[in-house]
């Protein structure tokens, strides 16, 4: 069994993986108590290997490495984006600078869905990437996500007093400042996704939009275009890479 960790900027996802299925899934924020303390409930596991996708920086990587060695006696494998892997070809001139979450999401989408794909990962940031049917990554875009924009409003416009409502409860047009801000933030991100798809269709025929990330269900519900929702796309990519490296593919 392998322990897979997808560590974002504010929370992590952890699953046990036997090469075929995920189990013992855990999702938690680590901002309040730190990553090592947040991972402590996983100490009872007995993995044969630990695979990590980390976008939160070197300090988090150092803490996770120490936690894994202390907990399991295992040095974790921190995945890096590559120029090419399993038929996926990175558009970046410096491939390692592409966020590993984006790389793994594209890797999984390419394996799961036939034809060209546009992957929209809706988390702390909204990232959108286009991959042709032949595995050529044409590039992407990055925007601040809902919570990041909300924080910016609170910091830069403190006089704009509002409470951000649940995205799922928003109308088409706001009738209070709370609703107007929520509708504006959600509409901006949905508009970016729909514009990205229009651009994508100029470069590839029959592009399929794949939505993933914590805010994906609520944003997807406001789209006027078809989409597929894939809850754990990054973990699927991490599992695919683990199987390949462990010789199980």
Secondary structure, DSSP 8 states (H G I E B T S, - for coil): -EEEEEE-SSEEEEEEE-SS-EEEEEEEE-TTT-HHHHHGGGGG---SEEEEEE-S-HHHHHHHHHHHHHHHS---EE----SEETTEE---SSGGGS-HHHHHHHHHHHHHSSS-EEEEEESSEEEEEEE-TTSBEEEEEEEE-HHHHHHHHHHH-TTS------GGG--SS-SSHHHHHHHHHHHHHHHHHHHHHHHHHHHSTT-EEEEESTTHHHHHTT-SS--EE-TTHHHHHHHHHHHHHTT--
